Amino acid sequence: MRQWFIWLMTAATILFIPLSVSAQRDNENEMNMSNELEITVGTYNIQAGMNNDGKYDLDSTAETIRKSGADIIGLNEVDVHWGSRSEFDNVVKILANKLGMEYFFAPIYNLDPSNPEDPNRQYGVAILSKYPIVHAENHYMTRLSTQDPDPSPQLMPGFLQAQIHINGADVWFYVTHLDYRKDPYIREMQVEEMLGIISEHDHNILVGDMNAEPDAPELAPLFQTFQDAWASIHDSPGYTFPADDPVKRIDNVLLSPDIEIQSSQVIESLASDHFPVVANLILTPEEHPFNASGMKKLVDYLLDNGEFTNNESALALKIHLTSVSYYEQKAQANKVVKHMIGFKRLLEHQQAEKVISDDAYEILKTDADYLLNKWQ
């Protein structure tokens, strides 16, 4: 299916193919909206789908992610038609299909193919999610191009930002892969640039291969700003690299202070040369607010994924939500409630007329009930 709502901050090609929105329904906790929501997030450098012995083995990669229990996971070293090492596959699309997850790919490199009829050769970072990715971008940051024999610092893409909607809560998920060189000066610039981008939102989750350990001076601004999901729970080193004899912790899950960490784990696996790291988190919808503007994005998302039989039905819902958003900004609770009740009636009518799928109806009804509960 097509993904409609991606604002591109880069000229690089972005690939995104969502799976059915019913994936969200399979992973929503059965609970009242005022209760806590538990999710598992993670990071994994997949080494282009090659295992620790250098053999291309996406089945092992997928099985490791499945066993990790991650609902949302950032991936590093992702090939998309890149080369023979990954059989010119679209690695992230294959993993998404194997795991029943949505994905967004943010290339760092976007090269012409060897044969003009083939797709571009791309390499970068990605996200897999069991929840809707309602907004995603590929940001630029400073890099030294490995394609240049005499590289100089330049702005290049490959810093992924995704807005994830989770049953009445929104989080912003970022995936990074910092410079690998011993000299830290590029990582210093990258950290500053990432913090500038992340500061535009609240409720942030930053994951990735930092190519430096947590006590590295250039990473200090990150660890002063965010919670370290591993160190917040454990006293042990939590090494993640190399997988056959780990001696470094360079793969991290970092979180805004408002997100509660329940537990964290390093998953021992030889499906890559890195171990994945996952963290079990608790979100509270009231503390990770969702509003009518976000619901409009969801309506567009659902429309683009074929969950409405016509554009007019989605437009009618968005008109109601525009009014709701206006009165939210004015803090006029009675008007918000009035228009949300009208929205729910219209939604019920559309379900009865079968112009909206059952999945989309349930998703929007859940969020409508949440907003009503919030403003009543």
Buried (B, 14 or more C-beta within 10 A) or exposed (E): BEBBBBEEBBEBBBBBBBBBBBBBBEBBEEEEBEEBBBBBBBBBBBBBBBBBEEEBBBEBBBBBBEEBBBBBBBBBBBBBBBBEBBEBBBBBBBBBBBBBBBBBBBBBBBBEEEEEEEEBBBBBBBBBBBBBBBBBBBBBBBBBBEEEEEEEEEEBBBBBBBBBBBBBBBBBBBBBBBBBEEEBEBBBBBBEBBBEBBEEBBBBBBBBBBBBBBEBEBBEBBBEBBBBBBBEBBEEBBBBBBBEEBEBBBBBBBBBEEBBBBEBBBBEBBBBBBBBBBBBBEBBBBBBBBBBEBBBBBBBBBBBBEBBBEEEBBEBBBBBBEBBBBBBEEEBEEBBBBBBEEBBEBBEEBBEEEBBBEBBBBBBBBBBBBBBBBBE
